[in-house]
Amino acid sequence: MFKPLTRELNDLIERTRDRQLRLAVTGLSRAGKTAFLTSLIHQLRHAGVEARLDLLGAAREGRLLGARRVEQQDLGVPRFPFDQAMAALDAHPPRWPEATRGISELRLVLRYRPRKSRLFGSEVRELTLDLFDYPGEWLLDLPLLAHDFNSWSQQQRTSGQQRDEFFSQWHSAVTGLKPSDELDETRLAEIAELYATGLRAAREAGFSDLQPGRFLLPGDLDGAPVLQFFPLLGLDEHDPGGLAKLPADSLYATLKRRFRYYQQHIVKPFYRDHFQRFDRQIVLVDVLGALNAGPERFDDLSRALSRLMESFDYGQRSLLNRLFSPRIDRLAIAATKADHVTPEQHSRLTGLLEALLAEPIKDLRYADVPVKAFSLASIRATQVREVSDNGSTLTALRGTTLSGEPTLMFPGDVPSQLPTADFWARQGFDFTAFRPLPRTSGALPHIRMDAAIDWLIGDKLQ
C-alpha cells in the first residue's frame, strides 16, 4: 500500500505545482493515432539530439533536455506498445504499426531548463506527461449518452444509400418484426450479429459515423448479451404509451433494456473513468481518406466529428478544477497524412479541416477554449520531387505503395472549403496509401509534429 499511496500523493503534489499534464490522443478509425503517439514519444526522447523540433520553442532554444519512460500511474491499463511500433517501422521493408485495440497509456518525464531561471541557468525542472490512447470506435459511443432507445433508433434511419447497402441482410431480418414480438436469445443474437456485420463492412468501406462502437471492437465483451441489441425502425409510428406497456419479454422492452444497460455500464464508466481526467487533447482526422472515398462518406465523417466534439467537456480550469475535476483546456485538431499530398496543398488541407469542424470550433472559441488546427504527418512516407512537364516544373510525391510499388505521382488538388456538388462531379483527387520511409538513423521524419507538440505542451516548458 505504501508505494501506490506515495505515487498518488506525488501526482497530487505535481498537479498542484502544474507539473503534470494528461494528454489524450483521440480520433476515428484510420486517423493514425498509433503513428502519432509513436512519433510523439520518439521525438521527445530524441529532443536535443537527432530530433528536428524547430517549431517547439523549448527545443529550438536548447532548453528541452529529453524525456524518459517511467512507470505509469494506473498499473491495470496496458502500456502503449511503443517498442513494437518502432520494430515495425524499422523492419525491412518498414511497415505501419498495428492499430491498438484497447485502452493504453504511457508516462514520460520531460526534463527542461525554464526560460527564466532563478538559479542563473542551472535550474532543471521536470514535467510528467501522461499519454492516453483509445480506440476510435469507442469514441463514437459518447454521443449515445444523449439518447434513449427510441431517439437512437430514429437517428439510425438517417443513413445514405451507399451505407444502407451494407445492412441489406439485417434489413431483411428485421422486416416485419413488431415491438410486441417475443424472440428467443438465439434469434436476437443472430440479428444483432447481422447488424454488427453491417457496421464492420461500412467501416471497411470508409464510413465513420457508426454506433455502437463496441460492436466494431468488442474486446472482452464479445458474445455478451449487452452487445446483442439493434435499433428498431418505425418506432415513431407507435404510441409511446403503448410501447411502455409492452411486457418485459417483448422485443421492444428487451432491446430498450439492453441499450440502457450498454449506456449505464459500458459507455458511462468509460467516459467517467477516462475522458473526464484529461487536461489536453488532440483529435486526429483522416480528411484525405474521406475526400478520396466520395461525398456520402465525407458527409458521414462530418456528422461523426460534430457528434463526437459535442461529447467532450471543455473549459478553462482553476486550481481546484485541475486537482479534482479536470476539464480539457486546450485542444488541437489535426488532418493527418499531410505527406500524402504536395506541400502547397497543406494549407488547403488545414482549411478543409477547419470547415469540417466550423460549428464546434465556434462553440469552443466562444467558451474561451484555445483550439488550433494543423495538417501534419506523424511519420513521413513520401519525398517531394520536382518534375519537368513541357517546360514547366511540377511538384510531385515519390514513395512506395503498401504493395511495394515505387511511385511518382501528383494526387490532385485539395479543396480549402467543404466540397460542392461541382467538385464531386469533376474532382480528380487520387489519394494513395504509402508505406513509411525507411529510417536510416536519428529521429523519425515528420511534418509539423513539432508545431503540434508546442501547441499541446509548450506553455508548460517555459
C-alpha positions in Angstrom: 0.0 0.0 0.0 2.9 2.4 0.7 4.3 2.7 -2.8 0.9 3.3 -4.6 -0.1 5.8 -1.9 3.2 7.6 -2.3 2.9 7.6 -6.1 -0.7 9.0 -5.9 0.4 11.6 -3.4 3.3 12.7 -5.6 0.9 13.0 -8.6 -1.3 15.2 -6.5 1.6 17.4 -5.5 2.8 17.7 -9.1 -0.6 18.7 -10.3 -0.8 21.4 -7.6 2.5 22.7 -8.9 1.2 22.4 -12.5 4.0 19.9 -13.4 1.8 17.1 -14.6 -0.2 17.0 -17.8 -2.7 14.4 -19.1 -2.8 14.4 -22.9 -5.4 12.4 -24.8 -4.8 11.3 -28.4 -8.2 10.6 -29.9 -9.7 10.2 -33.4 -11.7 8.0 -35.6 -10.6 4.8 -37.2 -7.6 5.0 -39.6 -6.7 8.6 -38.4 -3.2 7.5 -37.4 -3.4 7.6 -33.6 -0.7 4.8 -33.2 1.6 6.5 -35.6 1.1 9.9 -33.9 1.8 8.6 -30.4 4.8 6.6 -31.6 6.3 9.7 -33.3 5.4 12.0 -30.3 7.3 9.7 -27.9 10.2 9.2 -30.2 10.6 13.0 -30.9 10.6 13.8 -27.2 13.0 11.0 -26.5 15.4 12.4 -29.1 14.9 16.1 -28.3 18.2 17.9 -28.1 20.0 15.1 -30.1 18.7 14.0 -33.5 15.1 15.2 -33.4 14.2 18.2 -35.6 11.8 20.2 -33.5 12.5 23.8 -34.6 8.8 24.8 -34.1 8.9 23.7 -30.4 10.3 26.7 -28.5 11.9 24.8 -25.7 13.8 22.5 -28.2 14.8 25.4 -30.5 16.2 27.3 -27.6 18.1 24.3 -26.4 16.2 24.1 -23.1 14.5 20.7 -23.6 16.9 18.1 -22.4 14.9 15.0 -23.3 12.5 12.5 -21.9 12.4 9.0 -20.5 9.7 6.5 -20.0 8.7 5.7 -16.4 6.1 3.5 -14.7 2.5 4.7 -15.3 0.1 5.5 -12.6 -2.6 3.0 -13.5 -1.0 -0.4 -13.5 -4.2 -2.0 -14.6 -4.1 -0.4 -18.1 -1.9 -1.8 -20.8 1.2 0.3 -21.7 1.2 1.8 -25.1 3.2 -0.6 -27.4 5.9 1.8 -28.3 8.7 -0.8 -28.7 6.5 -2.9 -31.0 5.6 0.1 -33.1 9.3 1.1 -33.6 10.1 -2.5 -34.5 7.5 -2.4 -37.3 8.9 0.9 -38.6 12.5 -0.4 -38.5 11.6 -3.7 -40.3 12.7 -4.4 -43.8 10.7 -3.2 -45.6 9.2 -0.8 -43.0 5.5 -1.2 -42.2 3.0 0.8 -40.3 2.5 -0.2 -36.6 -0.6 -2.3 -35.7 -3.5 -0.2 -34.5 -4.2 -0.5 -30.8 -7.3 -2.5 -30.0 -8.0 -1.2 -26.5 -7.1 1.5 -24.0 -3.4 2.1 -23.5 -1.3 4.7 -21.8 2.3 5.7 -21.3 4.1 8.1 -18.9 7.0 10.3 -19.9 9.1 12.5 -17.6 10.5 15.5 -19.6 13.5 17.5 -18.3 13.9 21.1 -19.3 15.5 24.3 -18.3 13.0 27.1 -17.6 13.3 30.2 -19.8 13.8 32.5 -16.7 15.7 30.5 -14.2 16.2 31.7 -10.6 19.5 29.8 -10.5 21.3 31.6 -13.3 20.6 28.9 -15.9 21.5 25.9 -13.8 17.9 25.0 -12.7 16.4 21.9 -14.3 12.7 21.1 -14.0 10.6 18.1 -14.8 7.2 17.8 -16.4 5.3 14.5 -16.1 3.4 13.8 -19.3 0.7 11.1 -19.3 -0.3 10.0 -22.8 -3.6 8.2 -23.4 -4.7 6.2 -26.5 -8.3 5.0 -27.1 -9.8 3.0 -30.0 -11.6 5.4 -32.3 -14.5 3.1 -32.5 -15.2 3.5 -28.7 -15.3 7.3 -29.0 -18.4 7.1 -31.1 -20.3 5.7 -28.2 -20.1 9.0 -26.2 -22.9 10.7 -28.2 -25.2 7.7 -27.2 -25.5 9.3 -23.8 -27.7 12.0 -25.2 -30.3 9.4 -26.5 -32.8 7.0 -25.2 -33.5 3.8 -27.2 -36.4 5.4 -29.2 -34.4 8.5 -30.3 -31.3 6.4 -31.1 -33.4 4.1 -33.3 -34.9 7.1 -35.1 -31.4 8.5 -35.7 -30.2 5.3 -37.4 -32.8 5.9 -40.2 -30.8 8.9 -41.4 -28.2 7.0 -43.4 -27.3 7.2 -47.1 -28.0 4.8 -49.9 -24.4 3.5 -50.1 -24.2 2.9 -46.4 -27.6 1.1 -46.4 -26.2 -1.4 -48.8 -24.0 -2.9 -46.1 -27.1 -3.6 -43.9 -29.2 -5.3 -46.5 -29.2 -8.7 -44.7 -30.0 -7.0 -41.4 -32.9 -5.1 -43.0 -34.3 -8.4 -44.4 -34.1 -10.0 -40.9 -35.9 -7.1 -39.1 -38.6 -6.5 -41.9 -41.9 -7.5 -40.4 -40.8 -7.6 -36.8 -43.1 -5.9 -34.3 -42.2 -4.3 -31.0 -44.6 -6.7 -29.3 -42.9 -9.8 -30.7 -41.1 -12.2 -28.4 -37.8 -13.5 -29.8 -35.6 -16.2 -28.2 -32.0 -15.4 -27.3 -30.6 -17.3 -30.3 -32.6 -15.3 -32.8 -31.8 -12.0 -31.0 -28.1 -12.8 -31.2 -28.3 -13.7 -34.9 -30.0 -10.4 -35.8 -27.6 -8.4 -33.6 -24.6 -10.1 -35.4 -26.1 -9.1 -38.8 -26.2 -5.5 -37.6 -22.6 -5.7 -36.3 -21.5 -7.2 -39.6 -23.1 -4.3 -41.4 -21.2 -1.8 -39.2 -17.9 -3.6 -39.8 -18.4 -3.6 -43.6 -19.3 0.1 -43.6 -16.2 0.9 -41.6 -14.0 -1.0 -44.1 -15.7 1.0 -46.9 -14.7 4.3 -45.2 -17.7 5.3 -43.2 -17.2 6.8 -39.7 -20.5 7.6 -38.0 -21.1 4.0 -36.7 -22.7 3.0 -33.4 -22.5 1.2 -31.1 -18.7 1.4 -31.2 -18.1 -1.8 -29.1 -19.9 -3.8 -31.9 -16.8 -2.9 -34.0 -14.2 -3.7 -31.4 -15.9 -5.7 -28.6 -12.8 -6.7 -26.6 -13.8 -8.9 -23.6 -17.5 -8.2 -24.2 -17.5 -10.4 -27.3 -20.6 -12.7 -27.1 -22.1 -10.9 -24.1 -25.9 -10.1 -24.2 -25.0 -6.4 -23.7 -23.8 -6.4 -27.3 -26.9 -8.2 -28.7 -29.3 -5.4 -29.5 -30.1 -3.3 -32.5 -32.3 -0.3 -33.5 -36.0 -0.8 -34.2 -37.1 1.2 -37.2 -40.5 2.8 -37.3 -41.0 3.4 -33.6 -42.3 6.9 -34.3 -45.4 5.2 -35.8 -46.3 3.6 -32.5 -48.0 5.2 -29.5 -45.3 5.8 -26.8 -47.7 4.9 -24.1 -48.5 1.6 -25.7 -44.8 0.8 -26.1 -44.2 1.5 -22.4 -46.9 -1.0 -21.5 -45.4 -3.9 -23.5 -44.3 -6.9 -21.4 -40.7 -7.3 -20.3 -40.1 -10.2 -22.7 -41.2 -8.3 -25.7 -38.7 -7.4 -28.5 -39.0 -3.7 -27.7 -38.6 -4.0 -24.0 -35.7 -6.3 -24.4 -33.8 -4.1 -26.8 -34.6 -1.0 -24.8 -33.3 -2.7 -21.6 -30.0 -3.8 -23.3 -29.5 -0.3 -24.8 -29.9 1.2 -21.4 -27.5 -1.3 -19.8 -25.0 -0.5 -22.5 -25.2 3.2 -21.7 -25.0 2.8 -18.0 -22.4 0.0 -17.7 -20.2 0.4 -20.8 -20.3 4.0 -22.0 -20.7 6.0 -18.8 -17.9 4.3 -16.9 -15.6 4.7 -19.9 -16.4 8.4 -20.0 -16.2 8.9 -16.2 -13.0 6.9 -15.6 -11.0 8.2 -18.5 -12.2 11.2 -20.5 -13.0 13.4 -17.6 -9.4 13.1 -16.4 -7.9 14.7 -19.5 -6.2 18.2 -19.5 -5.3 18.5 -23.2 -6.5 16.7 -26.3 -5.6 16.3 -29.9 -8.3 14.9 -32.3 -6.8 13.3 -35.4 -8.8 13.2 -38.6 -8.2 11.3 -41.9 -9.6 14.0 -44.1 -7.8 12.7 -47.2 -9.3 9.3 -46.9 -12.8 10.7 -46.6 -12.2 13.0 -49.5 -11.0 10.1 -51.6 -14.0 8.0 -50.8 -16.7 10.4 -52.1 -19.4 12.7 -50.9 -21.5 10.3 -48.8 -18.5 9.1 -46.8 -17.3 12.7 -46.5 -20.6 13.9 -45.1 -20.6 10.8 -42.8 -17.3 11.9 -41.4 -18.6 15.4 -40.8 -21.6 14.1 -38.8 -19.4 11.8 -36.8 -16.9 14.6 -35.9 -19.7 17.0 -34.9 -21.4 14.5 -32.6 -18.0 13.5 -31.1 -17.0 17.1 -30.3 -20.3 17.7 -28.5 -19.4 14.9 -26.1 -16.2 16.3 -24.6 -16.0 18.6 -21.6 -14.1 21.7 -22.5 -13.3 24.7 -20.4 -10.6 26.6 -18.5 -9.5 25.2 -15.2 -9.0 26.8 -11.9 -6.6 25.2 -9.4 -9.4 23.3 -7.7 -10.7 22.1 -11.1 -7.2 21.0 -12.0 -6.9 18.9 -8.9 -10.4 17.4 -8.5 -12.4 17.9 -11.7 -10.1 18.5 -14.6 -11.5 19.6 -18.0 -9.8 19.9 -21.3 -8.4 23.4 -21.5 -6.5 23.2 -24.8 -7.4 21.4 -28.0 -5.6 20.6 -31.2 -7.3 19.2 -34.3 -5.1 17.7 -37.0 -5.6 16.4 -40.5 -3.1 13.6 -40.7 -1.1 12.1 -43.6 -0.2 15.6 -44.9 2.8 14.0 -46.7 0.4 12.2 -49.0 -0.3 15.5 -50.8 2.2 18.0 -52.1 3.4 20.8 -49.8 1.4 23.6 -51.5 -1.8 21.7 -50.6 -1.1 21.6 -46.8 -2.7 25.0 -46.1 -5.7 23.9 -48.1 -5.9 20.7 -46.1 -5.9 22.7 -42.8 -8.6 25.0 -44.2 -10.8 22.0 -45.2 -10.4 20.6 -41.7 -11.5 23.9 -40.1 -14.5 24.0 -42.5 -15.4 20.5 -41.4 -15.4 21.5 -37.7 -16.6 25.1 -38.2 -19.5 24.9 -35.7 -17.7 23.1 -32.9 -14.7 25.5 -33.3 -17.1 28.5 -32.9 -18.5 27.0 -29.7 -15.0 26.3 -28.3 -13.8 29.8 -29.0 -17.0 31.3 -27.5 -16.2 29.3 -24.4 -12.6 30.8 -24.5 -11.0 27.3 -25.0 -7.9 27.6 -27.1 -8.1 25.5 -30.2 -5.8 25.2 -33.3 -6.0 23.3 -36.5 -2.9 21.6 -38.1 -2.1 19.5 -41.1 0.7 17.1 -40.2 2.5 13.8 -41.0 3.4 12.0 -37.8 5.9 9.8 -39.8 6.8 10.7 -43.3 6.0 8.3 -46.1 6.9 10.3 -49.1 9.6 12.6 -50.5 8.9 15.8 -52.5 10.3 15.8 -56.0 10.2 18.3 -58.9 9.5 17.0 -62.4 9.6 18.8 -65.7 6.5 18.7 -68.0 6.5 20.5 -71.3 8.9 23.2 -70.0 7.0 23.6 -66.7 8.2 22.4 -63.3 5.7 20.5 -61.2 5.8 19.2 -57.6 5.2 15.5 -57.2 5.5 12.9 -54.5 7.8 9.9 -54.5 7.0 6.9 -52.3 6.3 3.2 -52.1 2.8 1.9 -52.1 1.7 -0.6 -49.5 2.0 -3.3 -52.1 5.7 -2.4 -52.6 5.4 -0.5 -55.9 7.7 2.7 -56.2 5.5 5.6 -57.4 6.0 9.1 -58.5 2.7 11.0 -58.6 0.6 14.1 -58.1 -2.5 13.2 -56.1 -4.5 16.3 -57.1 -5.9 19.5 -55.5 -7.4 19.6 -52.1 -10.4 21.9 -51.7 -9.9 24.5 -48.9 -13.6 24.6 -48.1 -16.3 22.0 -48.0 -16.6 20.3 -51.4 -19.6 21.4 -53.5 -21.5 19.1 -55.9 -19.4 20.6 -58.7 -16.2 19.4 -57.0 -17.5 15.9 -56.7 -18.6 15.9 -60.3 -15.2 16.9 -61.7 -12.7 16.0 -59.0 -9.6 14.1 -59.9 -8.3 13.6 -56.4 -6.5 10.2 -56.0 -5.2 9.6 -52.5 -2.7 6.8 -52.5 -1.6 5.0 -49.3 2.2 4.7 -48.9 4.4 2.7 -46.6 6.6 4.6 -44.2 10.0 5.8 -45.4 13.0 3.6 -44.2 14.6 5.2 -41.2 18.4 5.3 -41.6 19.2 6.9 -38.3 18.1 9.5 -35.8 14.5 10.6 -35.1 11.5 9.7 -37.2 11.0 12.2 -40.1 7.8 14.2 -39.8 5.8 17.2 -40.9 4.8 19.8 -38.2 4.9 17.3 -35.3 7.0 20.0 -33.5 4.3 22.6 -34.1 1.6 20.3 -32.6 3.8 19.4 -29.6 4.5 23.1 -29.0 0.7 23.9 -29.0 -0.1 21.0 -26.7 2.6 21.2 -24.1 4.9 24.1 -25.0 3.4 26.5 -22.4 4.3 24.0 -19.7 8.0 24.2 -20.7 8.5 27.9 -20.2 
